[in-house]
Every structure is written in C-alpha cells, then in structure tokens.
Amino acid sequence: MLKPTSQQGVNMRNTWRTLAVSLLATVIIGTAQASDIKLSSTIGELDVPQNPKSIAIFDFPALDILDSLGSESVVAVPKSLPLPDYLKKYEDKAYADVGGLMEPNFERLSAVEPELTIISARQSQLVERFKEISPIYYSDIQYLDFYPSFQRNVRNIAEIIGKQTEAATQLQAIDQDLAAIAAKAKGKTALVLLANESNISTFGPNSRYGMIFQDYGFTQADTGIKESRHGMKVSFEYVLDKNPDYIFVVDRTAAITNKSGNAKKVFDNALIKGSKAYQNGNIVFLDSVNWYLVMGGLQSMKAMNQEMLKAVQ
C-alpha cells in the first residue's frame, strides 16, 4: 500500500480540519435557529424554533390556527377523532397518523422527525416524552381566562410561523363579532348543557364553556353550578325549573363518535317542550366538533360566533 507523502498528509489534515470547522458552524447555527423564540406557558418557559419546516400536531385548535394562517408545515396529526369539514384535508394519508390525542403513537412521531411538536393540556403528563423527540410548543388556552388566552395562543403560533399581520387581522374581526353578540345577549339568561349519550350536565362561567357568560354576555340561569371538568350532572326537571331564555347544547356523543343527532333525540321530550327556550325557538344545538374538539381555533371561533349571531338575531 502506498503511503501519503508528507505534503499529502498536511493537505489531508487541513481538509479534515476545514470539514470539522464547517460542521461545528452548522451545529452552532442550527442550535441558534432552533431556540430563537422563548415563549412562556403554564408548563414553564419554552424554546421554540421559528419557521419550522415540519410540525406535528396534538391539538386541534392549534391545527385550525395554522391552517387559517396559511401554514404548509404540518406533517403529522392524530386521526382517531373526526375533524370539521374545513380541516378534513389533514385526514389524507399525506399527513402521518400519530395516534390519538390521549394516546400518542411516539414510534410514528419519532419516525416523522418533526422540527416542532404542538401539544396541549390533554398531553400535559407526557411533556418530557415529547421533548425527547423534538422541541415543543404548549397550546395554552385556559378556561378561566378563555378569550385572552385564546388571543395569546393565536399570536404565539403566528409568531412561530411569521404570520403576525394575518393573525391580527383575523383577531380584529372576531373581536367585532364578540361585541355584536354581547350587545344582543345582554339581560338574557342561558344554560349550557352537554349531552353525553342520554345524560346531561351543565356548565358555569368558570368552565370550558364559560365564554358564553364571560364573553358572549349571557346571564347565568343558575348561579349555583358546581364547576367540574365534565360539568354538573342535571336532569330535565332541573332545566325546566331554571327555565332560561336560551339553552345551548353541545353533543359530546356526536363529537367523538359517528352517532350524529344524539342530542336532538335526547332533548325531544315533554319537559324540554314546556320550557321558555323551546317555545321561543331558542334551543341551540351547537356544532359539537367545534365546541368540543376544536374550540380555540381561528376558524372554529368564527363559526362559533356565527352560530351565536344567528341565535340572538
């Protein structure tokens, strides 16, 4: 075997030195780009990459926001639950299926190699596991502070993908709709009811549906509601006793299964027909997917506002 000359050896060492410096520079630059936005959340401060080329989603409101702002970076979504029509394209096989909202498939997620993964409260116990695969953003919408936290979340996601101007325009339109609804809802009482198969529960102002009172401006028909994650269980006798001006119904069964129209069947009874809301045509069956799965997205908020505007005309 021929041995390199001394000059050849010097050249080889210089070549390797140049490559090493180049690789080190790439790593340093890549690290800087991967941690150039610091965002605070209820799980702590997060280093989030700006303009990630590939995003895995475990939060449907965040998916809605990204889609509404024109992002083309989404590469993976959980496909265990139905999506609203305006997000159906993400059910296509072009987007990797990474399991469910409550049961992520980490093997598939790792295979996707996303530059960013967006999670939310449903995955809060798995934060460290997600961090092993990629940087994360925590989609942080809080029930007790729903609308301000929704706005903050939209602005954060817009900053991540460089769409701040587009986000500001859409938020301004939503603000105007909220003000119009609140003006017409003033002084009107309401109950918010969740139908889960044949069971019903109600929610107050400090719940996941608190914005109906906090932001849309309806008055509580019952100020004694005990807050809980799944609402306070009630009966149809209770509904008739409170007899609100409006009854807003979210059909959980329809949102998470193929049983469409479940709530309308459950509410088709003599007690409900005796209520003021029924007699005045003010029982509103809300879009269950928007209100149960995608609440907090830009498109879902626009659709929810349109439902409310129609209800108070």
N, C-alpha and C positions, 0 to 999 in steps of 0.2 A: 504494500500500500504506500502511495506517495505521501510524504509529509509536506505540509504547507511551509512555504518559505517564511522567514521572519516578517517580511513585509506583508505577506498574505495574512499572517496571524494578527498583525496590527490592524489590518483592514477588517478582518472578521470581528475583532474585539470592538472596533469603532462602530461597526454595523449593529452589533448586539446592543451596544450602549445607546445608540440612537433609537433603536426599537423600544428599549426599556423606558427611555425618557418619554417617547411618544405614547406608550401605553399608560404610563403614570399620569401624563397630562390628560389623557382621555378619561381615566378614572376620576381624577380631581374635578374635571369639568362636568362629568356625568353626575357626580355626587352633588355638586353645586346646583345643577339643574333639577335634581330630584328632591331638593329640600328648599326651594326658593320661596315658598309661601308658608307662613305659620298661621294656623287658624285655631282658635280656642273652641272647646266643646265641653260637654258635661263629663267626658272621659279624659279630659286633660288637653294640653296643647299638642297639636298635630303638625308635623312637617309634611306638606302635601306638594307633589310635583305639579308644576304649571304646564298647561297644554299637553297632558299625557296623550300618547297616541293610541293607547288601548285601555279601556275602562271596563271592569267587571262590576255589575250592579246587584246589590241585595236589598234595594229599597226602591219600590215602585214610584213614590213621589219624586225621587231624585232622577229616575229614568225619564219621567214625564218632563222634568225641568230641562234635562239635557236635550231631549228631543225637541222641545219647544224652542230652545235657543239655537237649534241647528247643529248640534254636535254630531260628528260622524265617528266618534271614537269608541262607542260601545261595542264590545266584542262578546260579552257573556251575560246571561240573565238566568234567574231561576224560573223554570217553566212549569212548576207544579200547580199554579193557580191561574185563573183566567185574567186576561188583560182587557182594558177598554178598547173599543174599536180603533181609536187613534194611536194605540200602541201595539196593534196586532202584528205589525211587521217584525217585532222582536221575537215572535214565536217561530220565525223561519229558522231552518237548520243552519243558515249562515251565522247565526249567533249561538255560541256554545251554551248548552244546558248545564248549569252548575248546581242543580238540585232544587231545594226548596228554601223559603225564607227562614224557616225554623230549623231545617236540616240541610245546611250547605254541603255540597259534594266537594271536599277540599282536594281530592285527587284530580278531578276535572279542572278545578280552579287553578291548581298548580300547573297543569298542562297548558293552560291558556297563556300563562306568564304575563298577567296584566301589569301595566305600569302604575295603575291605581285601582283600588277596590273601594266601592262605596257601600257602607253598611249603615244600620240604624239600630234602634232600641231592641228590635227583635233578635239581633245577634250580639247584644251587649256582653253576654257571657263568653263570647268566643273571640273577643278582640285580639288577644295575643296570638291565637292561632292564625287569624287573618294576617297579622303583621309579619308572620314568618314567610308569607308568600309575596306580599307587596306592601308598599305604603297604603294607608287607608285614609278615607275621609268619612267622618261620622255625621250622617244626615240627622241634624239635631233639632227636631220640631217638638216643642213642649206644650202639653195640653193647657197648662195654667197660664201660658203666655203664647197662645197659638199663633195669632196673626203676626206679632212682631218676630217670633222665632221663624215663622214661615218666610217672612221677608228677608231675614238674615240668612237663612239657608239658601234662598234663591241667589242672593248677592254673593255668597261664598262660592257656590258652584259656578256662577257666572265669572267670578274672578279666576277660578281654576282654569276655565277654558277660554278666557279672554273675550267674554261676551257681556261686559258690564252695561254697555249702552242699550243693547237689546233687552236686557233684564229690566232696566229702569223704565223703559217704555211700557213693557207689559205690566209691571207692578203699578204704574200710574193708572192704567185702565182698570185694573182690579180695585184699586182704591176708590175710584169714582163709582163703580158698581156697588161696593160696600156701603158707601154713603147714601146712595139712592135707596137701597134696601132698608137700611136703618131708619130712614126718614118715614117710610111707609109702614114699617113694623112697630113703630113707637106706640106703646099702650096696648098692644095685642099680646095675649097670653099664649103660651105654647108648651107642649110636651114633646120631647124627643124620645122615640121608642125604637128599640132594637128587637126585631123578630128573629129568634133562633129556633128553627122548626116551629113548634106550636107555643113556645114560651116567649114572653115579652119582658123587657126590662127598660127602665127609664134612666136618663142621664141629666145631670145638672150643669151649672156653669163652670165647674172645675173638673170637667171630664173631657174625653176625646171629642165630644160634640158641643163643648162649651161655647164655641164661636157663635152658635145660634143665638145665645144670650149675650155674650161678650161683644161680638162684632156686628151681627145682624140686627141686634137691638130688640129682640122679643123679650117679653116679661115671663118669668117663671110661673107656671101654673101651680107648682108645688115648691115651696122654699125649704122643705124638709127632706129633700132627696139625699140619701146616703151615697156618697161617691165610692165607686169601685171600678176596677178595670172593665168588667163586663156589665156594669150598670146595676141598678137596684131592681130586683125582681118585683113585678107588679102583676095585677090582674086586670081584666077588662072592666070589672066593677070599679076598680081604682080609677081607671081612665074616665069613666062616666061620672064618677064623683068629683074629679078635678075639673072636668068639662071645659077644656081650654078652647080658645078661638081657633088654634091651629094644632094639628097633630102631624109631626114629621116622622116618617117611618123608614128605617134602614133595615133591609132584608139581608141579614148575615148569611142565611142559608143559600140565597141566590148568589151571593158574592163569592162563596167558596166551593159551591157545588154546581151541578147542572140543573138544579131544581128552580127554574125561573117561575116567578109569580107566587112563591110560597106565602109571602106576607099578605097579599091581596086575598088569598083564601082564608088565612087565619083571621083577618080583620073583617071578614064578611059574616058578622053576627049581629044579633038584635041589640046588644049593649052598645056597640060602636054606632049602630044606626040611630041610636037615641041621643047621640052626642051633638052638641052645637057645631062642632067642626064638620061632622058628616053632613048635617043638614044644610050647611052653608057652602059645601063643596071645598072644604079646607083640610081634608086629609091628603097629605102629600107623600106619595111613595117615591123616595129619593133614589137616585141612581146608586145602587148598592156597591158596585165596584169602585166608583169614585169615592164614595163616602167611607167605605170600609178598608179598601186596599190602597188607593192612590191619593187619599186626602193629603194635600200639601204640595201637589204638583201645580205647575202653572196652568196647564190645560184643564186639569181637574177643577181648579179653583174657578176658572172662567165658566166651566159647565155648571158647577155648583151655584155660582152667582146667578146664572140664567134660570136655573130651577127656582131660586128664591125670588127673583124679579117677577117671574110668571106667577108665583104663588101669591104675591102681595099686590098684584095689579087690581 
